[in-house]
Amino acid sequence: MRRVKHWVGGTLFLGLLAAGIGGCGGSSSKNGDESSDGDGGSSSGSGGSDSDSGGTDGGTTDGNNANTGDETASSGNGNTTSGIVQGDPVSLEDYSAEVGAIVCGWLTPCCVGLGLPLTQMDCEGTLGASLGLEYASADPNNYTYDPDLAGDCLATARGFYDQFGCEVPSGDIDAGAVEVCNTVFQGKLEPGTPCTADIECVVAPGEDAECDELDFETDATVCIVDYRAAEGDSCYWSCSEESGATSCFGVGAGETPAVQGKCYTNDQLYCADGVCQRQPSLGESCAGGATCAEGYCSAAGECSTADNEGATCAVDTECSEGLYCETQVCTPQKPIGEMCTFSEECQSNNCSEDECAEASDAGLGIALACVFASGQLE
């Protein structure tokens, strides 16, 4: 669940939380892998820098002594983008604790309300430790940190979190505020370059970057960048956003690329033959898997909504509504009270403590954050 830590680490709240939790996987860079995460969107947890290394124009310096001359974002010169709250400069040493205090002040009562026990002290300890390890492992020569932008980001986030309750926020987020938080850290390492921490990786607006293994065959970590692909773009993942979280299927073939496009079914797109393609509609021909804009891809190779209980399947999306794929057979979902392992098995789409439970009003993204903040995810 690395991407959950990635979410709280860099872009912080304004970008990734707005789209869902960032990031346990969506781009878990294993060939043919399946992942489920909160990387619900396009903002990066490690920077959001322009693709040129070295950070924003205006003289950002390395490590903890960074300063920026960016006239549209930095609080150091008094000119901030509309929607940004100016804050005092924050040192890198204090940044993780400030992040934890803001996030946990909002998250803790939400978790308690969901019946997921969490204290603010435990939450801050978990997030602070996670971020502290991330920053300690990074080579200061491979990234810049701007204390002025960090102060602006934190001050803006405090007010932002006061505006909503226990749900993943969406919409009405000032783009300038998101960009300020995205540029607190700016990595210098290009995709495919060996790295030790997410914040070392170059990432452009609209992209997400992490430092992780590229495939199963090596433990070496490199910078991996993914982005929300448009129709016709190259791709590696087919993804779906739901309840504040994102699930992705690695569908690429051959060598795993360091730059990975993600096609979203929410955009009526899917990844096929390495290209983002439009999902076929009901009655149109399809190629199997999650390729239909509505319904499922039948054995006859056509998008359909007909009941296919008992049909052979490979994934849940090959079964009609109310069914899931169990031992390669489309099987009726289970009612509340029956034993389960995955939420897809349940009619309520909520498997809690190995039992199908009532549908939760809270997004999966919030629940994942609660579990991570309690220290149950590594």
N, C-alpha and C positions, 0 to 999 in steps of 0.2 A: 504493500500500500504506500509506496514511496511518494506518489503524487499528492497524497493528502498533506505530507510534510512540505512538499514543494509549494502547495497552495498557500500555506500560512507563511512561507519563507520569504517570498520576494514581492510579487505584486500585491501581496497582503490581502486586503479585503476588497478594495474598490473594483478591481478587474475580475479576479477569479471568483470571488464569492458572488459577484453579481450574476455570473453565469452558472454557478454551481461549484462544488468543491473541486479544486484543481487536482485537478489534477490526478487516486491510487491507480492510476494506470491509463486509461485512454491511449496512451502511447507507451505502454510497457513493451519495450522494443524487442520482442521475441518473435521470430518468424512463425506465422500461423497462430500466434497466441490469441487468447481471448482475455479481455480485462474489463473490469467495471470500476468506474471512478467518478470523481466529481470534476474532472477537467471539462467542465461544461462548455468551454468556449475558447476564445481566441487570445485572451490576454496571457501574458507570460508571468510565471512566478519568479523569474530570475532577472528580469530587467526591462525588456521592451526597448532595448537600445536600437539605434540604426545599425545597419549591417556592417558599417565600418567600425573597426576596433578602436578603442580609446574613448568612447563615450560621446557625450554631446559636444557640440562646438562651444568654444568659449573657455577651454583650458581646464577640463577636469583632470585631476591628478590621481595617482595610484593609491590603493589601500585606504587607510583611515583618514588621510589628510586631504581628501578630495574637496574640491570647490568647483562650482560651475558658474559660467557667465551666461547661461541660457536666460535670455530676457523675458521669456514667456512662462517660465516655470519656477525659477529659484526664488526663495524668499530672501536671499541675500541681497538682492538689488531692489526689493520692494515691489516688483512687478510680477504678479501671479495671474495665471489664467483664471477666468471667471469661474466661480464655484469652489475655488480652493481657499481653505482657511490657512493663514500664515501661522507657523509655529516656530519655536526656538530650535536651533540646530540640535541634533541628537547624535551622540557618538555611536560608533558601531558597537561598542561594548554595551551600551544601554538599549540599543534598538530592539533586541530580541525580548527583553523584559517588557518594554513598552508595547510591543506587538501582543505579547501574552496577556497583559492587563486589559487591553482594549477588546481583544477577541473573547477572552474568557468572561469578561464582565457581561457581555451579551449572551454568550453560548451557555454558560452554567445554568441559569434559570430555565432555559429552553430544554436542556437535557433532563433536568429534574422533572419538568412538566411531562416529558415523554416516558418517565419511569426509568430513566437511565441515570443512576446515581453518579454525581460529579460535584466536587467542591471546587471553588475558584482557585484555592491553593494548589490542589492537585493538577488542575487544568493548566495554570500558569507554569507549574513545574515541568509538565510534560512538553508544552509548546516551547518554553524557554530552553529546555535541555536539547530539544530537537534542533532548534535554530542555532543554538550555541555550537553544537557539533558540526552543523553545516558550515558555519562561518569559520570555525577553527580549522576545518579540513581544507579550506580554499587557500590557494596561493595568492597573496595580495598583488603579485605582479600580473595576475590574470584577470583582474576586475578593478573597477573603481567604485567607490562609495561616496555619495554626496550627503553630508550631514544636514545641509539646508533643505534639500528635497525630502529627506527623511522626516524632518520636523514638520514640513508642510503636509506630507502624507499622513502622518500620525494625527495631526490636529484636524485635518479634514475627515479622517476616518472616525474620530470620536463623535463628531456631529452626525456623520452619516449613519452610524449604528444606532443613534437615538431615534431614527425616523421609522424604524420598522420593528415588527415583533419576531416571533419564532418562525420565520420562513426565509427561503433564499430570495434575496432581493433581485429585482430585474427591472430594467428600464429606468429612465429619468436619472441616469448617472452621468454627471458632467464628464465629457471626454477629456477635458484638460486635467481634471482631478485624477482620472485613471492614468493618464500619461505621466503625471508627477510620481505616482506610486510605482509605475513601471520603470522609471528611470532612476530610482534610488540606487539600485545596483546596475552596473553595466559591464557585462562580460566582454572578454577580448578573444576568446577561442572560437574558431569557426567550427561548423558541423563536421563531425568525424575526427576532431582533434582530441587526443588524450586529455582527460581532466580529472579533478578530484571532487568538485562540488558544482551544483547547478549554477551558482552565481558567476562562475567563470565563463559561461557560454554566451556568445553573441546571440541576440534575439531581436528581431525587428517587430514593430507594431503589428498586431494580428497574428503573431506566432507564439509558441510556447517552447521552452527549452529545458532540458534536464541533462544531467551527467549520469549515464547508466550504461550497462552492458548492451552491446548492439545485437548480440545473438547468444545462444546457449553454449557455444563452443569455446568461449573465452571469458575470463573474469575481468578483462581490461575494460575500463569505463571511458567513454568518449562523449562528446557533446552531440545530442540528438535534438533536432528541431522538428516540430510538427505544426501544422496550420490547418485552418478550416478551408477545404478546397472548394472551388466552384466547378460547375459542369465543364468538362474538357481538360481540367487540371490533372496532372499526374497524382497518384494516390497510393496509399499503402493500407489504410484502414477504412472500414465501414462502421459508422457510429450512430448512436441514437441517444438523445437527451430525454430524460424523464424524471420527474420528481426531484429536480435539483442535482441529478447525477448523470453521468454519461457512461454507457457501455460501448465498447469497441471490439471489433473482430479484425485481427490481422489477416488480410487476404492477399498480401503481396506474395510473389513467387520469386525464387532465386535469392540473390544476395540482399540482405536487409539494408536499405538505404539509411543514411544519417539524416536526411531531410524527408519527412513523411507527411504526405497529404492525408487529410481525414475528410471523408465524404459523409454528410449527415442525412439520415433519413428524414429528419425534420425539415430539410431543404428539398425533399423528394429526390435525393441523390443516393447512389451507392457506388462502391469501388469494384470495378470489374476489368480484368486485363490491364491493371495498372492505370486506369483512366476513370475519372469521376463521371458517371453517367446518370441520366434521368431514370427514375424508377418507372417501370411500365404500369399502366392503369388496369383496372378490371377488364378481363377479356383479352388483353394483349399478351403476347408471348413473353416468357421469362426464362431465366436460367437457373432457378433454384436459390435457396438462401433468402436473405432479407432484401429481395429485389423489387417487391411489389409496393406501390404507393398505398394500396389498400388490399387487405386479405393476405393470401399466401400463394406461393408458386406450387401449383398442383403437379402431380406425377405426369400429367399430359403436357406440362410446360406452358401453362396458362395461368394468369392471375385469377384467383377464385376466392369466394367466401363460402363455398359449399362445405357442409359438415364432412370432415374426413376422419372421424374417429376410427382407429384401427389401422390407418394407413401407415406405411413405412416412412420414417423421417430420419433426418440427421440432426436437425436443430429445431427449437420451438417454433421458429418463424415459418416452418413448413406445415404447421398444423393450424386448423381453423380456430376461431375465437372460442375460448372456454376449454381448449386442449393444450397440452404441453407434450414435448417429446421425451418419453420414458423408455429406455432400452430399445430405441429406434422404432417406437410405435407411438402414434398420436393417442394420448390418454387423457381422459377427463381430469380437470383440475380438482383438487381436494377441497372439501368444505372446511369451515372453521372448526378447530378441535382435533383434526387429524394430524398425524406426525408428518414432518417435512424436513427437508434439508435446504432447499432453495425456495425463494419467494415465488418463482415461476410455477411451482407445483400447486399453489393455492389459488382458489377463486378470488380471494381478497388481494392476491399478489403481495402478501405480507407473511413471511415465515419468521416467527419470533420464538426463541428458546425451543427450537425443534418442533414447533406446533403452529399450524395455520391459525393466524390471529385476525382480529378485526383490522380493516384497512386503516392505516395511519394517516392523519391529516398532515403530518409533518413530512417534508421532503426527505428522500433518501440521503441527499447531501448533508442535511443537518444531522441525521442519525449517524452517518459516517464520521462527521466531525466530533460528535459526542464520544463515539467509541475510541477514536484516535486520541482525543484529549484526556481520556481516562487512562491512557497508557497501555491499552489492550492491543494496539497495532504497532508493528515495528517497521 
